[in-house]
Amino acid sequence: MEMEKLVSLCKRRGFMFQSSEIYGGINGFWDYGPLGVELKRNIKEAWWRDMVTAHDELSIADGAPGTYEMTGLDCTIIMHPQVWKVSGHFDLFCDKMVDCRETKGRYRFDQLRGRWVEAKGKRIFVTTLAETEDEAEDLQRRALKAFNLRGKDAEQLAWDGDTVSLDKIEDMTAVFAPEAKEIGTLTEPRDFNLMFPTTIGALAGEEGRAYLRPETAQGIFVNFKNVVDSTRVKIPFGIAQVGKSFRNEITPRNFTFRSREFEQMEIEFFCHPDTSRKWYEYWRDRRMKWYTDLGLSDERLQLRDHAEDELSHYSTGTADIEYAFPFLPEGEYGELEGIAHRGDFDLRSHMEGKLDPNTCPLEVEKGENGKPKYKGSGRDLTYRDDQTNERFTPHVIEPSAGADRAMLAFLCEAYTEDQQPDDKGNMKTRVVMKLHPRIAPIKAAIFPLVKKDGMPEVARDIYRAMKKRFPAFYDEKGAVGRRYRRQDEAGTPYCITVDGQTLDDQTVTVRDRDTLEQWRVKVDDVVEEIGGRVS
C-alpha cells in the first residue's frame, strides 16, 4: 500500500486534515475530521473498556499472577514545574539535533541514516532521512550527486558497510547532509529539550514558567496516595489515563506517526516488588493480544524486548509492540506501545528528589550544599499491606500506548484495493477500509433503493432506530452502487437497502463490506442483527 493513497483518502473522506490548513498548515499538528474523531474515540473507548470498566477484579485473568483492580484518573495538562525536575524530564528529556549550515535544515541526530561510500579516491558518509520507503534509492541518488556522476556510472560507487544512523558516526566532516551541495555542512550535535514551555498567570520569567506535559504518567504517580486513600483499591492495582501530551519534536513527519501534539493511553500498574516480573510479562503479552483482537495482522506486528543498552536507567525490562508501517523500509517496524518495568523509581523520586541515574535507586543526587538538587515532595508514597502490615515502595509496570499511532496502524491495516464490477458491469478498483466493526466510525448505512414508493419512509424509520444504538448513516442520493463505494471507503461494515421486496414481506437486504455477501432480514430484527455483529 502506498502511503500517499491513504493520506489522500483520509482527507477525502474526513478522517484527518492538516491543522490550520487554510493558512498553510502547521507542521506536527493534525485535526481529526468527522470520521476520524469517531474512529479515534472508538479506539480509546475500546481500550478503556477492555482495560478498566469491563475488568473483573474477582477473577484471575488469563495469564495473570493473581486478581487485581483497575481504576482511572484524568489529570491536568499543566502541572507544578517541580514534577518535571524531579522526574528527570527537565534535564534528560532531550534529543540531539544537528543543523545544516548550507540548507538551514534541522534534523534529529538519530533520524539521519546513511552509508559510507567511496569514489574518485574520496570516502564520504552520504545520508538520507530515516524511515523512508526508498532509502537505498535515495542514498544512491545522493552519492551520485556528491561525486558528480550520472546514473549510468553507479558501478563506480564502492559502498562500505550497512546503513546506520548518524549517531553511530564520529567524523562529521565527512558527512553529506540531505539536500546539501557540499560535504561537511552539519554542525556538531547539541541537546534540544522537547518540552513546550508556557507561563502561568501574569508572572514573567522563571517564576511563572511551567510546561505542557510531555507524558501522562507523572500525573498518576503524584496522585498515587490520593487514589489509595480515597478508594478501597489494594495492591496489585492499576490506574489508567487517556489524555493529550506534547513534545516539541525537531522533525515531525510520516503523517501522524510523529506529531507534536498527541494522545496517550497509559496504565501505571502498582505491585509488590517480589511479583513485579510476573506482572510485567502478563501486561506485555496482554497488550500484544489487544491489537490482534482488533484486527492488526500478526505478520505486521512484533513484540521486541529491549536490549540491555537500550533500557532506561530505572528499567529492568522493556518491550515494544511494533508495527510494520508502509512508510518504513522493508523489514523495519515503528513503535505502537511500550511496556516498561519501571521498578520503584518514580514513587521514590517524588518522595525523595531526583535520583542519580548512575546509582539509582540507592542515592539521591546532591547539590553543592549537600541537599538534593531537586527536592521531592516529602510525602510518604509507600504502601502498607493491612493484612501483613508490610510497608514497601510499590514497583510499577507501565503499558503506554499512543492513540494516534494506534489509529494510524488500524488505518494502514484496513486500506485494501480490489476489483469489483460497477453499476454498468465494468470492472473498477474498489477502495475499502476493512476496519474492525467495533472501532468503525459508522456501524451501518441505510439506503432506500429509490426515492419513491414508500421506501424512503421505511429507510428513515430504520435509521432512527439504529441511531439510538450506534452511529448510522442515511443516504438516498445517487446509484446504490456508488453509495456502497462511499461507505466502503468510510469503513462502514454493513449497508442496509430498502427495496421493492421490503414493501411486500417487510425484509431488507444487508450487505457485508468485506465479503460482499448479501442476505435478507426482517425490518423489526435488523437493529438487533447489526448490533450483535458490531458489538
N, C-alpha and C positions, 0 to 999 in steps of 0.2 A: 504494500500500500504506500502510495506517495503522500508524504505529509501535506503537500500543497493542496491535495484534493480534500483532505479532512478539514484543513483550515478554511477553505472556501465553503464547504458545506456548513461549518459551524456558524459562519456569518450569514449565509443564505437562508438557513433555517432558524436562526435566532438562538443558537447555543451560546456563542461568545462574540463580543465585539472589543476592539481596541478601545481602551479608556480615552475619553476626550478626543475621539476620532475627528470630529468636525474642526478641531484646532490643530490637527496634525498628529494627534496621539501623544501618549507619554509612555516611554519605554519601561517595561516591567510591571505594568498595571493593566488589568483586564476587567471588563464588565460582563456579567452573565445575563444573557437575554431571556426571553420568556420560556424557552425550552431548557436553557442551561440552568436557570435558577431552580427549576423543578427537579432536574436531574441531580444537581448538587445537593439539594435538600433531601432527596430520596436516599442518596448515599450516606449523608450524615445521620438521617433517621434510622437507616438500616444498621449502621454502626452502633448508634445509641441503644437501639432496641436489643441488638444481639449481645452487646457488652454490659448493659446496665438494666433496663426495665424488664427484660424477659429473663434475666438471670435467676435461677433457682438456688437460693442460698441454703436450702435444706438438703440438697442432693449433691453428690460428688460428680462434677462434670467429667466427661471422657478425658482421661489422661491427667486430671488434676491430682495433686498430692493430698487434697482434702477439700472440705467445704470452705467457702469464702463468701464475703459480702461485697456488693458494689453500690456506690453512691456517686453523686455528681456535684460539680461546682460550676460557677460562671464568674470568673474573676475579672478585674478591671484591666484595661489595656495599659494604662499608666500606673506604675507602682512607685513606691519610695525608691529613690535612686540608690540607696544603700543596698537594696536587694541585688542589684546588678553588680555592685562592687564585691559583695560577699560571695556571690555565686561564681565569680570569675569572669563574667561577660565583659565587664568594664576594661579589664586588662587583656583578656585572652580571646575575645570574640572578634577576631581579625582574620582577614585574608591578605595574602601577599599580592601586591599588584605591581605591574610594570607599565611604563608609558613608552610610546614610540616618539622619539624626538622629531622624526620626519613627518609622519602622518597625523600626529597628535592622538592616535588611538590609545585606548586604555584597556588593559587585559588583566584578568586574574592569572597569577603566575602559573598555577597548575592546570589552567584551561587552554594553554597553548601547547600543541603537540607537534612533534617533528622527528626527522631522521637526519643522521649525518650522511652527507653525500659529497663525492669528490669528482671534479672535472677540471680540465685545463691546469692541473697541478695545484689546485686550491681545494681545501676542505672546509665546508660550512655546515651549519645546522639549520636546515630550512624548516619553517613552521607553518602551521595552519591552525585555525580554531578547532578545539576538541569537539567531539560529539557531532561530527558531520558525516553524512552518508557516503560522500565521495572523497574520503580522506586521502587515499593513495593517489587518486587523480589530481587532487588539489596540490599535494606535495610535489608531484612531477611537474605540474604546470609552473609552480613557483621556482623549482630548481632550474628549469629551462630558462626562465626569465633571469635568474640570478647570474647564470653563466652565458647569457646572450646566445642561447641555442634555439633551434627550431624543433618542432615536434619530430621530424624525421631523424634528429640527432640524439634521440632519447637513449640510444645504446651507449653513448659516451658517459652517461651518468653512472657512477660506481657507488651504489648505496651501501652503507655500513651499519649493521645492527637493525634492531626493530624500532618501531615508532614508540617514543616515550614522551612524557610530559616535560615541559621546560624546566620544572623544578628539579629535574634529575641532571641538569647540565650546569657545569661550573663556569665555562668560558663564555660569557655573554657577548664578547666582541666578535664571536664567530656566528652569531645568530642572525638569520634573515627573517625579519618580522613580517607578519601578514600585511599585504598591500604596500610594503615599503619598496623603494627602488635601490637603496643602499644597504650594505651589511653592517651590523653592529650599532643599530639605531635605538635599541632598547635600553632603558635606564636600569639600574640595579633595583631589585625588588624591595618594596617597603610595605610596612603594615598599613592596613586600611580598616578602621573599625566599622563594623556592619550595623551598629545600632543607629536608629533615627533619633536625634536629639529634639527636644521640644522645651517649651517654657511654661511653667505653672504660674498662673496669676500675673500680677504686674511686676514681679521681681525680675530684674535683668541679671545677666551673668550667671555665675556658678550657683548662687543662692536659689535661683528659680529653675535650675536645669533639671530636666527629667528626660525619660526616654520612652519611646514606644516599645513595647515588649518584643524581644526577638524570639520568644518561645512562651508557651502557655504553662510549662511545667512549674516555674517558680511560684506562681500563684497558688498552686496546690501545696507545695512544700510549706509556704509560710502560713497556710491555713490548716495544716495537719492537726494541730492541737485543738483548733476550733471545731473541726469535724468530730474528733474523738470525744470532746467534752459535750457537744450539743446533740449527739446521736448515741445510739447503743451499738455502733459498729465495734467489732473486736478483730484484732489481727488473727488471721490474714484478711485484709480487705483492700479494695481498690477505689480510687477516686478518679472519675472521668471528667474530661472537659473538652468542649469544642469551641474554638474561637479564633479570632484573627491574630496574626503575628506579622512582624515587619522586619525585613532585613535589607539593608541598602546594598544589594548585590552590585558588584562592579560591572559585570556584563550579563544582565538578564537576557535569556534567549530560549529558543526551542519552544515557542508558543507559551503555554502556561507552566512548563516544567520548572523553570527557574524564574520566579517573579519576586518583586519587592514587597508586595502585599499578598498574603496567602492565609489559608485557614488550616488549622491543625486539629486532629482528633487524637487526644492523648489520654493515657491511663498511667497513673502512678500507683503501683501495687505495693503495699507495705506488708512485710512478712518477717518472720523470725530469721535471724542470720543462719541458723542451722538448716533451714529448709529452702533458703533463697535460691540455691542452684536448681532444685527441682521445679520451683515456680518459674524460674527463667526459661527452662526447657518447655514447660507447659505453655507459657504465653507465646513463645517463639513458634511452636507448632500450631497452636490455635489460630493465631493471626494469619498464618500462611493459608490455612484452610478457608478462612473467611473470603479471601479473594477468589479462590477457585469455586466456592459455592455460588458466588455472584457472577460467574461467567468468564473469568480470566483463564486462559489456557495454561495447562501445566507445562507445555512446551515453551511458552514465552515467559514463564516465571522461574525464579530460582531463589533459594534461601541460602545466603552466603554468610558464613561465620567470619568475623574479622580476624585477621592475623594479629599476632601479639603486638607488632609495631604499629598497628592501626588503632589500637584501643586507647580511649581516653585514659588519663592518669588515674581516674577514680574507678574505672570499669574493670570488672573481672571477666566480662564476656559480653559481646555484642554481635548481633546477627542482623543483616539487612535483607528485607524482602525486595527483590529487584525484578524489573520488567524489561523485556527487550523492545523498547520503543523504536518505531520505524525511523526516527531521525538519527539514531545511533549507528555507528559502524557495525557491520555484521559480526555477531558473536559478543557484542558488548551490551551491558544492562545498565539501567538507571534506577536509582533508589526510589521505592514506594514508601517504605516504612522501616524504621529501625527499632529493634527490641534490645534494650540495654540493661545489663545488670549493674546498677549504679552504686551498690553497696550502701553504706550509711553516710556517704559523702555529703549529700545535700542537707539532711537534717542536722548533721554535726556542724556544717558550715554556718547555717543560720543560728545555731546556738552559740558557737564559739568565735566565729570570724572566718575570714578567708584562709583556707588551708594551703600549705606549701605543696605544690604539685609533686615535688621531688620526694617528700616524706609522708604525704597524705596516706592514712588519716592520723599519723602519730603526733605531729607537731603543728602548732599554729604559727603561721608566718609572723615574724616580729618586725616592728619598725625600729627606728634608731633609739627610741626611748624604752625599748623592751616590751612595749604593749603591742597587741595585734594591729597589724597595718589597717585592716578593715574590721572594725568591731562588729561582732554578731549581735543578735537581738538580746542575748542574755536570758531568753526564755528557755524553759526546760521542754525540749521536744522529744524526750524519751517516752517510752511506753511501759506501763506496768500491767502485767497479766494478773487480773484479780483472783484467778484460781490458784496459780503457783506463787504469786507475789514476786515473780521475777521482774526486774526492771532492765530494759535494754533499749538501744537505739535501733529501730527497725531498718532492715535492708529494703531497697526499692528496686522493683523491676519496672521498666518504662517501655511499653509499646507506644511509639509515636508515629502516627500516620499523617500524611498530607491529604486533605480532602480534594485539593485542586489536582494533585498528581494522580490520585485515585480516579478522579473523573476523567482525566486525560487518558489514563490507561484503559478505562472502560470504553471510551470513545474510539481509541485506536483498535481495540479488540473487536468492537462492534462493526466497524466500517467494512462493508462487503459489496462486491460488484458481481452481478450475474447477468445472464442473457434471458430475457423474457419477451413474449410477443406483446405488442401494444394493442390498442383497440381495433386496429386495422389488420392485425395478424403479422405485422413486420417485427423482426427480432430487434430489440433495443436493449441497451445496457441499463440494468436496474441497479440503483444505489440503495442499499438497505442498511440501516443501523440495527444490528441484532443485539440490542440491549436486553439484559435480563429483565423479564416483566416486572420484577419487584422494584427496580430502580428506573424503569422507563418513565419519561416525563408525562406522557399521555398513555393511559391504560387501554382505552378503546375509542374508536371513532365511529360515529353513526351517520349513515348516508341514506336518504331516500333515493331510489333509483332514478326517479323523475320527479319534477315539481308539480305533480297533479295527482288526481285520483285518490286523494286522502293519504298518500304516502308521507308527505312532509309532516302531517299531524301526528301520525304514529311514530315517526322517527324522533320528533321533538319530545314526545312523552317518554320514550326510551332514554333519550339524552338527559332529561331532567331527573329521571330515576337513577341513572348512572352517576350524575354529578353529586348526589348525596353520599355516595360511597367512595369515589375516587375521581381523579382528573379524567375528563372525557372531552371529546371534540365533535362538533356538529358541522357538517359540510354538505351543501346541496348544489355547489357550483361546479360546472364542467362535467366531462365524461367521467364515469365511475372509475375507469382505468387510471386516469390522471389523478383522481382523488386517492386511489390506492398508492400511487407512486409518491405522492406528497407525504402520506403517513408512513410509508416505508423509510423515507429519509429522516422523518422525525423520530423513528424508533418505536412507533405505536405497535404493540404486539397483536392487537385484534381489531378488525374492522367489521362492522355490523351493517348490513344492507337491507333496507325495507323495499320489497319489490311487489309485483303483482300477486304472487302467491301468498304474501302476507295477509292481504285482504280476504283471501279465501279460507286459509287454515290457521291464521294467527301465529305463523312462524317467520323467522328472519334467517338470513344467511350470515354465518360467522366465518370470517377468513383469517387464517393463521399467517402472520407476517413471514415466518421463516420457511415453513413447509409449503405455503400456498394452498394447503388443504382447506376445503370449504364444507360446512355441514349446517344443518338447519336446527334451530332451537325455538321453543315456544317463546312468544313475546313475554309472557309472565315469568319465564325462567331465565331470561338472558342476563339479567343483572347478577344473579347468583352464579350462573355459568362463568361469566368473566371474572367475578370476584374470587371464585375458587381457583382459577387459573393464574391470577396475578398475585395472590397472597403468598 
